[in-house]
């Protein structure tokens, strides 16, 4: 889960004597999940929710993680899981810092 990974990385940075000055953004396209993580008033109605959601809510309330809404069609991980138009492919690749072999300057064969 992304929240657990971000917590682990934050602790690693602290162990290396680096400071983390802001909440780690966690991008999500599910508005209900964001509201559930941010709103402790939902507690009475969500007792059946699995433990890892309560872990996420705790991290959000401590301002260690910030839930950020992203549109479904703008999910960068789709680059790895879906067939995309060339425009989306180029956009997502750019957002991840990926370059073509022409941009990198590879020549010859592998």
Rosetta silent file (secondary structure, phi, psi, omega in degrees, C-alpha in Angstrom):
SEQUENCE: XXXXXXXXXXXXXXXXXXXXXXXXXXXXXXXXXXXXXXXXXXXXXXXXXXXXXXXXXXXXXXXXXXXXXXXXXXXXXXXXXXXXXXXXXXXXXXXXXXXXXXXXXXXXXX
SCORE:     score description
SCORE:     0.000 S_00000001
   1 L     0.000  141.681 -175.012    0.000    0.000    0.000 S_00000001
   2 H   -62.380  -36.833 -179.926    1.284    3.452   -0.903 S_00000001
   3 H   -63.476  -40.402  179.097    0.724    4.894    2.580 S_00000001
   4 H   -67.725  -40.527  178.665    2.902    2.206    4.142 S_00000001
   5 H   -64.055  -43.334 -179.916    5.631    2.726    1.541 S_00000001
   6 H   -65.825  -36.381  176.956    5.631    6.497    2.090 S_00000001
   7 H   -64.361  -42.692  178.829    5.810    5.963    5.858 S_00000001
   8 H   -62.644  -45.174 -179.770    8.765    3.616    5.398 S_00000001
   9 H   -65.729  -38.237  177.198   10.563    6.105    3.119 S_00000001
  10 H   -61.976  -43.645  178.822    9.891    8.961    5.545 S_00000001
  11 H   -65.790  -38.064  176.690   11.383    6.931    8.388 S_00000001
  12 H   -60.625  -44.543  178.044   14.390    6.047    6.223 S_00000001
  13 H   -61.869  -40.765  177.512   14.991    9.744    5.558 S_00000001
  14 H   -63.377  -40.379  177.694   14.740   10.478    9.287 S_00000001
  15 H   -62.366  -29.912  178.350   17.246    7.695    9.996 S_00000001
  16 L   -89.361   11.830  178.841   19.573    9.391    7.502 S_00000001
  17 L    61.630   36.021  174.160   19.073   12.663    9.412 S_00000001
  18 L  -105.673  146.428  179.999   17.065   14.259    6.611 S_00000001
  19 L   -99.122  144.279  173.812   13.964   16.281    7.368 S_00000001
  20 L  -110.825  109.624 -170.303   10.605   15.809    5.716 S_00000001
  21 L   -94.370   -2.004 -177.717    8.966   19.225    5.867 S_00000001
  22 L  -146.563  164.009  178.301    5.623   18.479    4.249 S_00000001
  23 L   -69.206  140.994  177.575    2.984   15.799    3.986 S_00000001
  24 E   -74.188  125.838  179.042    3.640   13.154    1.336 S_00000001
  25 E   -75.342  135.266  176.943    1.001   13.472   -1.420 S_00000001
  26 E  -120.230  110.826 -174.130   -0.995   10.319   -2.104 S_00000001
  27 E   -84.840  133.867 -175.198   -2.877   10.564   -5.402 S_00000001
  28 E  -146.627  140.893  177.948   -6.289    8.921   -5.589 S_00000001
  29 L  -100.626    6.574 -177.461   -9.180    9.001   -8.065 S_00000001
  30 L  -107.722  105.762 -177.157  -11.770    7.808   -5.547 S_00000001
  31 H   -62.573  -35.783  179.143  -13.483   10.717   -3.784 S_00000001
  32 H   -64.244  -40.023  178.399  -15.105    8.427   -1.216 S_00000001
  33 H   -64.687  -38.586  178.457  -11.723    7.012   -0.220 S_00000001
  34 H   -65.646  -46.615  178.987  -10.344   10.533    0.202 S_00000001
  35 H   -62.245  -40.048  179.514  -13.287   11.617    2.356 S_00000001
  36 H   -63.463  -40.182 -179.446  -13.013    8.453    4.445 S_00000001
  37 H   -71.933  -32.334 -174.651   -9.309    9.049    5.054 S_00000001
  38 H   -91.911  -20.178 -170.577   -9.730   12.734    5.901 S_00000001
  39 L  -113.535  103.590  179.665  -12.939   12.707    7.950 S_00000001
  40 H   -68.217  -14.665  179.180  -12.898   11.030   11.363 S_00000001
  41 H   -65.911  -18.390  178.539  -16.661   11.657   11.668 S_00000001
  42 H   -73.953   -7.529 -170.582  -17.170    8.682    9.361 S_00000001
  43 H   -52.575  -46.681 -175.845  -15.852    6.399   12.108 S_00000001
  44 H   -61.649  -32.432 -177.678  -19.193    5.130   13.426 S_00000001
  45 H   -91.250   -2.825 -174.644  -20.284    4.065    9.966 S_00000001
  46 L  -123.672   28.053 -179.980  -16.985    2.508    8.948 S_00000001
  47 L   -64.547  -22.832 -179.824  -16.165    0.074   11.737 S_00000001
  48 L   -80.674   -9.254 -176.482  -16.236   -2.746    9.199 S_00000001
  49 L   -69.266  143.617 -176.426  -13.463   -1.124    7.153 S_00000001
  50 L   -63.032  158.867 -174.339  -10.160   -2.984    7.135 S_00000001
  51 H   -58.659  -37.500 -175.504   -7.311   -1.975    9.434 S_00000001
  52 H   -65.810  -23.009  174.342   -5.123   -0.472    6.701 S_00000001
  53 H   -70.924  -35.960  176.946   -7.751    2.237    6.052 S_00000001
  54 H   -68.644  -34.651  174.430   -7.538    3.228    9.705 S_00000001
  55 H   -60.367  -45.734  179.588   -3.740    3.352    9.338 S_00000001
  56 H   -62.909  -45.692  179.677   -4.179    5.731    6.390 S_00000001
  57 H   -58.685  -42.659  179.209   -6.649    7.909    8.301 S_00000001
  58 H   -59.727  -44.075 -179.510   -4.193    8.163   11.205 S_00000001
  59 H   -66.408  -36.990  177.914   -1.397    9.306    8.871 S_00000001
  60 H   -67.266  -44.446 -179.599   -3.687   11.889    7.225 S_00000001
  61 H   -64.872  -31.848  176.736   -4.811   13.259   10.609 S_00000001
  62 L   -80.988   -1.282 -178.641   -1.156   13.535   11.718 S_00000001
  63 L    60.288   33.616  173.491   -0.508   15.421    8.436 S_00000001
  64 L   -89.789  -26.118  178.452    2.149   12.928    7.396 S_00000001
  65 E  -131.256  141.316  176.240    0.188   12.086    4.229 S_00000001
  66 E  -120.687  123.649  177.968   -2.051   14.329    2.151 S_00000001
  67 E   -78.766  130.556 -177.872   -4.732   12.794   -0.050 S_00000001
  68 E  -123.940  126.454  178.688   -4.863   14.475   -3.477 S_00000001
  69 E   -73.937  132.457  174.009   -7.748   14.054   -5.941 S_00000001
  70 L  -134.703  138.943 -179.413   -6.704   13.151   -9.479 S_00000001
  71 L   -64.322  147.233 -179.711   -9.067   12.480  -12.365 S_00000001
  72 H   -55.703  -40.873 -177.567   -9.351    8.873  -13.465 S_00000001
  73 H   -73.986   -8.449  179.485   -8.190    9.746  -16.975 S_00000001
  74 H  -106.994   20.277  179.901   -5.064   11.429  -15.573 S_00000001
  75 L   -76.160  106.987 -178.356   -3.730    8.408  -13.663 S_00000001
  76 L   -58.317  -36.868  179.637   -0.045    8.211  -14.637 S_00000001
  77 L   -59.995  -15.543  176.029    0.273    4.503  -13.651 S_00000001
  78 H   -58.765  -22.059  177.009   -2.036    3.725  -16.598 S_00000001
  79 H   -54.035  -34.386 -175.877    1.141    4.051  -18.651 S_00000001
  80 H   -95.046  -11.466 -171.717    2.112    0.590  -17.393 S_00000001
  81 H  -122.502  -11.111 -174.838   -1.289   -1.097  -17.420 S_00000001
  82 L  -135.260  155.469  171.290   -3.328    0.176  -20.374 S_00000001
  83 L   -76.761  126.488 -174.330   -3.076    0.795  -24.065 S_00000001
  84 L  -121.885  158.164  172.898   -2.920    4.578  -24.467 S_00000001
  85 L   -67.697  161.331 -177.951   -3.106    7.105  -27.268 S_00000001
  86 H   -63.797  -33.091  177.865    0.241    8.534  -28.326 S_00000001
  87 H   -63.629  -47.324  178.798   -0.632   11.874  -26.686 S_00000001
  88 H   -64.095  -42.954  179.549   -1.336   10.212  -23.313 S_00000001
  89 H   -58.003  -47.516  179.209    1.733    7.998  -23.676 S_00000001
  90 H   -63.739  -43.148 -178.951    3.951   11.024  -24.316 S_00000001
  91 H   -63.123  -49.237 -178.757    2.355   13.020  -21.480 S_00000001
  92 H   -66.634  -39.273  178.134    2.645   10.258  -18.875 S_00000001
  93 H   -61.691  -42.197  179.063    6.187    9.387  -19.972 S_00000001
  94 H   -63.272  -43.746 -179.002    7.194   13.033  -19.600 S_00000001
  95 H   -61.698  -30.279  178.586    5.601   13.254  -16.128 S_00000001
  96 L   -88.183   -4.983 -179.836    7.678   10.262  -15.025 S_00000001
  97 L    80.251   17.158  179.756   10.864   11.701  -16.516 S_00000001
  98 L   -79.319  147.035 -179.899   11.174    8.914  -19.078 S_00000001
  99 L  -128.424  153.086  175.316   13.085    9.626  -22.278 S_00000001
 100 L   -78.338  164.308  179.800   13.262    7.968  -25.662 S_00000001
 101 H   -66.020  -24.484  176.092   16.534    6.445  -26.784 S_00000001
 102 H   -69.727  -38.574  178.947   16.882    9.338  -29.244 S_00000001
 103 H   -68.340  -34.493 -179.247   16.656   11.853  -26.377 S_00000001
 104 H   -77.590  -31.374  178.142   19.221    9.921  -24.362 S_00000001
 105 L    95.668   25.348  175.933   21.529    9.563  -27.351 S_00000001
 106 L   -67.952  141.170  175.023   21.916    5.788  -27.577 S_00000001
 107 L  -133.996  157.837  177.890   23.560    4.602  -30.754 S_00000001
 108 L    79.522 -165.494 -178.054   24.282    1.188  -32.146 S_00000001
 109 L  -102.367  162.984  178.459   22.827   -2.111  -31.024 S_00000001
 110 L   -79.610    0.000    0.000   22.257   -3.484  -27.558 S_00000001
